[in-house]
């Protein structure tokens, strides 16, 4: 079977096409499973890669480095998802250096800011597939779970869109969001984390506030007053996932707290 969007993958995540594990890094029990095999299975389930990246290979070869592939499902369009300019996606994370398993995670991509979000494990557990004893049905079942779970994500987003935060609560929310990336954020950092960059993000509902915080935490671009250096965009795959997941969990906590008041 032909891999969908193969040219894009070869350009941005060449490690996805490794044909064998990295020499000297894997045990005898390690069963090599190419990322392309997973993509073929997901392709049969309606998923297509649309964005990819991999880490800079310093400790291991470029052909085996950790990579992340974002996939869209043919049925989960923005119109079907029903929450404006966003659509659900699946994140496939893998490496062929023996340092981890395959990981499938749920995500939401908001087109207006070209910035993907990741569902926290508290909302939807990451599905981890070991390189030992792999079964194709695991991937098929995972696909079904993601498709079925998209409706719950949409309901959660709609709830956040209808959850207004007053000024003191907004301040506390952005303070908590700033702590995801900065150990002791001062007033200037909190201000930068809470600053919207487009008219669509001027609202005071939780979904809008979450998007503002998420974009600023991940993209940086402002001066970190504790170091005097500009906060750089997050390029590290695992940090990106961790920060996104923590931000989602924080927003979910605020949603629950407001609903109880």
C-alpha positions as MATLAB code, in Angstrom:
seq = 'XXXXXXXXXXXXXXXXXXXXXXXXXXXXXXXXXXXXXXXXXXXXXXXXXXXXXXXXXXXXXXXXXXXXXXXXXXXXXXXXXXXXXXXXXXXXXXXXXXXXXXXXXXXXXXXXXXXXXXXXXXXXXXXXXXXXXXXXXXXXXXXXXXXXXXXXXXXXXXXXXXXXXXXXXXXXXXXXXXXXXXXXXXXXXXXXXXXXXXXXXXXXXXXXXXXXXXXXXXXXXXXXXXXXXXXXXXXXXXXXXXXXXXXXXXXXXXXXXXXXX';
ca = [
       0.000    0.000    0.000;
       1.215    3.516   -0.799;
       1.736    5.761    2.248;
      -0.450    8.850    2.019;
       1.499   12.122    1.844;
       4.761   10.212    1.621;
       6.680   13.213    0.254;
       5.730   15.314    3.281;
       6.786   12.568    5.682;
      10.129   11.981    3.987;
      10.897   15.694    4.181;
       9.941   16.329    7.808;
      10.154   12.907    9.493;
      12.555   10.697    7.523;
      12.961    8.404   10.544;
       9.431    7.141    9.900;
      10.843    5.166    6.977;
      13.522    3.274    8.929;
      13.763   -0.328    7.768;
      15.629   -1.649   10.808;
      16.360   -0.520   14.398;
      19.456    1.465   15.261;
      22.448   -0.818   15.766;
      23.675   -1.351   19.317;
      20.646    0.235   21.011;
      18.034   -2.514   21.123;
      17.794   -5.780   23.042;
      17.248   -9.233   21.589;
      13.600   -9.033   22.674;
      13.013   -5.871   20.639;
      10.695   -6.504   17.702;
      11.203   -3.913   14.976;
       7.936   -2.425   13.792;
       8.238    0.267   11.117;
       6.222    3.447   11.556;
       5.098    2.927    7.976;
       3.317   -0.271    9.019;
       1.318    1.685   11.600;
       0.536    4.362    9.011;
      -0.730    1.748    6.577;
      -3.082    0.325    9.202;
      -4.327    3.781   10.142;
      -4.702    4.645    6.461;
      -7.088    1.715    6.069;
      -9.031    3.169    9.012;
      -9.425    6.573    7.328;
      -6.455    8.478    8.816;
      -4.063   10.531    6.679;
      -0.797   12.239    7.765;
      -0.879   15.992    7.295;
       2.002   17.259    9.450;
       5.219   15.717   10.784;
       8.464   16.503   12.566;
      11.333   14.782   14.355;
      13.964   15.688   16.913;
      17.420   16.856   15.926;
      19.525   13.720   15.869;
      22.496   14.240   18.167;
      22.509   11.149   20.359;
      21.152    8.858   17.674;
      21.022    8.727   13.899;
      18.683   10.917   11.888;
      17.146    7.804   10.404;
      16.020    6.464   13.791;
      15.203    9.602   15.802;
      11.999   10.229   17.702;
       9.292   11.578   15.421;
       5.711   12.763   15.641;
       3.126   12.470   12.879;
      -0.227   14.250   13.008;
      -3.110   12.539   11.241;
      -6.586   13.677   10.224;
      -9.577   11.385    9.811;
     -11.705   11.642    6.707;
     -14.921   11.774    8.766;
     -13.739   14.191   11.474;
     -13.913   17.461    9.543;
     -14.316   20.861   11.265;
     -17.951   20.808   10.151;
     -18.545   17.387   11.688;
     -16.636   18.302   14.841;
     -18.876   21.362   15.272;
     -16.661   23.702   17.320;
     -15.697   26.363   14.796;
     -12.244   26.362   13.241;
     -10.941   23.204   14.953;
     -10.779   19.527   14.113;
      -9.657   16.437   16.038;
      -6.451   14.670   15.124;
      -4.368   11.681   16.134;
      -0.727   12.002   17.124;
       1.583    9.082   16.355;
       4.864    9.293   18.280;
       7.656    6.792   17.753;
      11.381    6.183   17.463;
      13.446    3.278   16.160;
      16.258    3.588   18.674;
      14.897    1.239   21.319;
      14.153    4.044   23.797;
      10.379    3.913   23.798;
       7.160    2.441   22.498;
       4.702    3.696   19.955;
       2.310    6.225   21.391;
      -1.043    7.341   20.008;
      -2.646   10.452   21.501;
      -5.719   12.526   20.828;
      -5.353   16.145   19.808;
      -7.239   19.158   18.521;
      -5.895   21.461   15.842;
      -7.185   25.017   15.683;
      -6.633   26.420   12.224;
      -6.765   30.121   13.094;
      -3.540   29.910   15.083;
      -1.951   26.921   13.308;
      -1.181   25.419   16.676;
      -2.082   21.899   17.728;
      -3.390   21.032   21.169;
      -3.086   17.713   22.934;
      -5.783   16.070   25.029;
      -4.511   15.350   28.529;
      -4.238   11.753   29.673;
      -6.835   12.532   32.333;
      -9.365   13.092   29.543;
      -8.220   10.423   27.110;
      -5.480    7.993   28.034;
      -2.554    7.769   25.660;
      -2.448    4.426   23.892;
       1.041    2.943   24.082;
       2.020    0.039   21.859;
       5.154   -1.886   22.729;
       7.627   -3.103   20.144;
       7.371   -6.533   21.760;
       4.314   -8.633   20.987;
       2.663   -6.126   18.650;
      -0.770   -6.964   17.241;
      -2.342   -5.096   14.333;
      -5.742   -5.144   16.017;
      -4.361   -2.833   18.717;
      -4.009   -0.049   16.170;
      -7.444   -0.712   14.659;
      -9.038   -0.596   18.110;
      -7.151    2.596   18.917;
      -8.505    4.221   15.756;
     -12.062    3.340   16.752;
     -11.510    4.777   20.226;
     -10.270    8.076   18.818;
     -13.146    8.400   16.357;
     -15.708    7.581   19.042;
     -13.992    9.882   21.537;
     -14.084   12.914   19.246;
     -17.696   13.578   20.189;
     -16.731   13.842   23.861;
     -13.935   16.272   23.019;
     -16.386   18.440   21.068;
     -18.780   18.471   24.026;
     -15.966   19.554   26.300;
     -14.918   22.369   23.967;
     -18.528   23.578   23.720;
     -18.725   23.588   27.514;
     -15.578   25.694   27.699;
     -16.979   28.082   25.083;
     -19.977   28.636   27.363;
     -17.876   29.042   30.511;
     -17.096   32.690   31.287;
     -14.337   33.581   33.735;
     -14.394   36.805   35.734;
     -11.293   38.991   35.919;
      -9.806   37.541   39.151;
     -10.339   33.994   37.890;
      -8.775   34.858   34.523;
      -5.716   36.183   36.337;
      -5.441   32.960   38.349;
      -5.907   30.831   35.224;
      -3.092   32.564   33.342;
      -0.866   32.354   36.412;
      -1.400   28.602   36.544;
      -0.773   28.371   32.792;
       2.483   30.325   33.113;
       3.693   27.889   35.779;
       3.516   25.091   33.203;
       6.628   26.499   31.525;
       8.152   28.896   34.065;
       9.076   27.963   37.622;
       8.414   31.408   39.129;
       6.632   33.604   36.558;
       6.431   37.276   37.464;
       3.709   39.748   36.534;
       5.300   40.508   33.149;
       5.434   36.863   32.116;
       1.849   36.328   33.252;
       0.860   39.389   31.197;
       2.601   37.950   28.133;
       0.967   34.544   28.597;
      -2.444   36.258   28.747;
      -1.955   38.540   25.720;
      -4.085   37.608   22.666;
      -2.601   38.092   19.205;
      -5.751   38.259   17.077;
      -9.275   39.639   17.262;
     -10.737   36.114   17.433;
      -9.037   35.681   20.817;
     -10.455   38.720   22.605;
     -13.145   36.798   24.480;
     -13.359   35.858   28.146;
     -14.732   32.338   27.755;
     -12.538   29.451   28.879;
     -11.974   28.041   25.381;
     -10.644   31.374   24.114;
      -8.499   31.890   27.212;
      -7.101   28.379   26.895;
      -6.135   29.041   23.274;
      -4.378   32.281   24.208;
      -2.407   30.609   26.994;
      -1.581   27.571   24.885;
      -0.254   29.606   21.974;
       1.910   31.826   24.179;
       3.306   28.998   26.303;
       4.266   26.920   23.246;
       5.379   29.685   20.880;
       7.092   32.026   23.319;
       8.402   35.151   21.588;
       8.454   37.367   24.681;
      11.307   38.155   27.075;
      11.686   35.867   30.073;
      12.403   38.471   32.746;
      14.133   35.973   35.037;
      16.804   35.235   32.418;
      16.657   38.346   30.245;
      16.390   36.127   27.168;
      13.545   35.749   24.723;
      11.395   32.687   25.365;
      11.917   30.438   22.347;
       9.271   28.304   20.684;
       9.051   24.798   22.118;
      10.681   22.451   19.604;
      11.176   19.429   21.839;
       8.481   16.869   21.010;
       8.035   15.560   24.547;
       7.955   19.047   26.090;
       5.360   20.117   23.527;
       3.156   17.160   24.448;
       3.680   17.587   28.197;
       2.950   21.318   28.182;
      -0.140   20.874   26.021;
      -1.458   18.095   28.238;
      -0.901   20.120   31.406;
      -2.657   23.149   29.936;
      -5.629   21.026   28.914;
      -5.835   19.603   32.448;
      -5.705   23.103   33.961;
      -8.542   24.327   31.727;
     -10.562   21.223   32.553;
     -10.068   21.928   36.281;
     -11.345   25.484   35.881;
     -14.325   24.269   33.886;
     -15.286   21.881   36.676;
     -14.768   24.487   39.400;
     -16.918   27.089   37.645;
     -19.708   24.579   37.075;
     -19.811   23.856   40.829;
     -20.203   27.529   41.788;
];
